[in-house]
Amino acid sequence: MRIPRRALSGAALLPLMPGIARAQRRTVRLVVPAAPGGAIDVIGRIYATRLAEALDQTWVVENRSGANNTLGAAEVARSAPDGTTLLVNADIHLMARRVMRAVPYDPVADFTPIARLATAPMVLVGNPRTTPEGGLPALVAAMKAKPEAFPFANSALGAMGHLATESFKQAAGADALVVSYRGTAPALTDVLSGNAALMVAPLGSALPHIEANRLRAFAVMGPRRSDRAPSIPTVAEGGMPGLDFTLWYALWAPKGLPAAEADRLNAAVQTLARDSEIRARIADQGAEPVAEDRASFARFIETESERTARIAQVAGIQPE
């Protein structure tokens, strides 16, 4: 059927109309496998807002929490690798099959790594009423003498804090109880109340309580002191070297995303990681942006997967 010239001219002009142009913008779903308000959610939203602008897309953040962050990750793994569905998750992503049975995806093989977004230090803290003064040496001595008096709160099975806790216990030679919670907030609450004595917590979450003397800080679980809390020594300074546990947050796509699209996303993240506004907002979360290429992130995942597997095996962490 022949289309009238007038109708054809009108159709050719449609893409120039503002309303139509907006409708044709690509929509990207960013799946957050955790509840709103936590570090994964907040850091993901900070980047999502600016990535939408940089890439001229519409980004929609969707929280799909549950089952140690595996429900949301499974949804992304099942999605088409066309760049319209992405995952933001923390280091716990690599531990899925080591702490849960019947996880329907491989955390490495079934995803395309895009970029690390940020890292954040962790700190060993205790309730001032139930832990000793005198720093890390005094704590280790007390734990060896009476390990049952120093139960640890843990934010989630397989989280970086869990691995740090088990490694610290082994280095200290004290078999203290570890109780897992559903998130950092309830775990910290029990340390503050005295129901648990200790916790390896994100510095950003613990710092307000440290500054208010509601928590006692023993050591940063990383290679250097934090600029946000320079008075807290590292665990190596306390006489326990080799305990390096830093939180990290990253962006993934389903397996099979074309390399050109993955590179474009990575380049946008690297640009934003150097942006002063992004750096300030991430710093407010107790974290620091990361700018690295995809190859570097892939190498990091390989190394970190091997390291966490060794820690889980030595600590006796089993799928539940």
Buried (B, 14 or more C-beta within 10 A) or exposed (E): EEEEEEEEEEEEEEEEEEEEEEEEEEEBBBBBBBBEEBBBBBBBBBBBBBBBEBBEBEBEBEBBBEBBBBBBBBBBBEBEBBBBBBBBBBBBBBBBBBBBEEBEBEBBEBBBBBBBBBBBBBBBBBBBEBBBEEBBEBBBEBBEEEBEEBBBBBBBBBBBBBBBBBBBBBBBEBEBEBEBBEBBEEBBBBBBEEEBBBBBBBBBBBBEBBEEEBBBBBBBBBBEBBEBBEEBBBBBBBEBEEBBBBBBBBBBBBBEBEEEBBEBBBBBBBBBBEBEEBBEBBBEBBBBBBBBEBEBBEEBBEEEBEEBBEBBEEBEBEBE
